[in-house]
Amino acid sequence: MWLVPLLVALVLVSSTSDAGAGSLFSSGGWGTQQGTAAPATPPSRAPATPRTPVRAPAYSAPKTSVPLSSGVCEREIQAAAARYGVPEGILYSVGLTETGRKGSLSAYAMNVEGKAYFPPSQQAAMTTFYDAKRQGRKLIDIGCMQINHHFHGENFSSPEEMFDPKRNVEYAAKFLRNLHDKHETWTMAVARYHAGPNNNPAQKQYVCRVISNLVATGYGEWTSNASRFCAS
């Protein structure tokens, strides 16, 4: 069981209060070596090598912000991260892990019981959604941040609202914020965002995928502990 050491060793920080000895993520942030979170860049323009870190608190609120990209999901991620106090790099990397395709996120992305769909419009997405429901499919993930309709649909006025990028991303940001407040680290918040407490392998795999996206977009670097953990 790797979850117990994960609780102790995986410490993903947005401030120095989250740092701890033996952390996979040093005080520089998730996957970084004591560095300030770099502005996000679309995956297609991500630096080939990690940016040079500087000695500064991780994920401190920047005075200016570089747009993630022209995509609507990315714009809403930037706004929601600031609004709900979620590190932008974490929210963006979760989004990339959920719906990233060809260097951008998809507002109409769906996953129906393990099968991914990328409809070109909301109308096409709704057709896919209602077709799946008529077929008895229950586990349907929706939108920029892949909010599960079965477990979270009651918090929206309709399935259509779940596809709204602003509502979808805001809900995800608030959900991550609440998970962080409950579990005290961003690592565990991200692990629980994707999988329940009894699904340890899925949590580990997901955390490592999010770290990979965080590094690929220039927000940080792998720590030696994180590299060993994800390679094991």
Secondary structure as the mmCIF struct_conf table of DSSP 4:
data_model
#
loop_
_struct_conf.conf_type_id
_struct_conf.id
_struct_conf.beg_label_comp_id
_struct_conf.beg_label_asym_id
_struct_conf.beg_label_seq_id
_struct_conf.end_label_comp_id
_struct_conf.end_label_asym_id
_struct_conf.end_label_seq_id
HELX_RH_AL_P HELX_RH_AL_P1 LEU A 3 ALA A 9
BEND BEND1 SER A 14 SER A 15
HELX_RH_3T_P HELX_RH_3T_P1 THR A 16 ASP A 18
TURN_TY1_P TURN_TY1_P1 ALA A 21 GLY A 22
BEND BEND2 LEU A 24 PHE A 25
TURN_TY1_P TURN_TY1_P2 SER A 27 GLY A 28
TURN_TY1_P TURN_TY1_P3 TRP A 30 GLY A 31
BEND BEND3 GLN A 33 GLN A 34
HELX_LH_PP_P HELX_LH_PP_P1 THR A 36 ALA A 40
HELX_RH_3T_P HELX_RH_3T_P2 PRO A 43 ARG A 45
BEND BEND4 ALA A 48 THR A 49
HELX_LH_PP_P HELX_LH_PP_P2 PRO A 50 PRO A 53
BEND BEND5 ARG A 55 ALA A 56
TURN_TY1_P TURN_TY1_P4 ALA A 58 TYR A 59
HELX_LH_PP_P HELX_LH_PP_P3 SER A 60 PRO A 62
BEND BEND6 LYS A 63 THR A 64
BEND BEND7 SER A 70 SER A 70
HELX_RH_AL_P HELX_RH_AL_P2 VAL A 72 TYR A 84
TURN_TY1_P TURN_TY1_P5 GLY A 85 GLY A 85
HELX_RH_AL_P HELX_RH_AL_P3 GLU A 88 THR A 99
STRN STRN1 ARG A 101 ARG A 101
TURN_TY1_P TURN_TY1_P6 LYS A 102 GLY A 103
STRN STRN2 SER A 104 SER A 104
TURN_TY1_P TURN_TY1_P7 ALA A 107 TYR A 108
STRN STRN3 MET A 110 VAL A 112
TURN_TY1_P TURN_TY1_P8 GLU A 113 GLY A 114
STRN STRN4 LYS A 115 TYR A 117
BEND BEND8 PRO A 120 SER A 121
HELX_RH_AL_P HELX_RH_AL_P4 GLN A 122 ARG A 134
TURN_TY1_P TURN_TY1_P9 GLN A 135 GLY A 136
STRN STRN5 ILE A 140 ILE A 142
TURN_TY1_P TURN_TY1_P10 GLY A 143 GLN A 146
STRN STRN6 ILE A 147 ASN A 148
HELX_RH_AL_P HELX_RH_AL_P5 HIS A 149 HIS A 152
HELX_RH_3T_P HELX_RH_3T_P3 GLY A 153 ASN A 155
BEND BEND9 PHE A 156 SER A 157
HELX_RH_AL_P HELX_RH_AL_P6 PRO A 159 MET A 162
TURN_TY1_P TURN_TY1_P11 PHE A 163 PHE A 163
HELX_RH_AL_P HELX_RH_AL_P7 PRO A 165 HIS A 183
BEND BEND10 GLU A 184 THR A 185
HELX_RH_AL_P HELX_RH_AL_P8 TRP A 186 HIS A 194
BEND BEND11 ALA A 195 ALA A 195
TURN_TY1_P TURN_TY1_P12 PRO A 197 ASN A 198
HELX_RH_AL_P HELX_RH_AL_P9 ASN A 200 ALA A 216
TURN_TY1_P TURN_TY1_P13 THR A 217 GLY A 218
BEND BEND12 TYR A 219 TYR A 219
HELX_RH_AL_P HELX_RH_AL_P10 SER A 224 ALA A 231
#
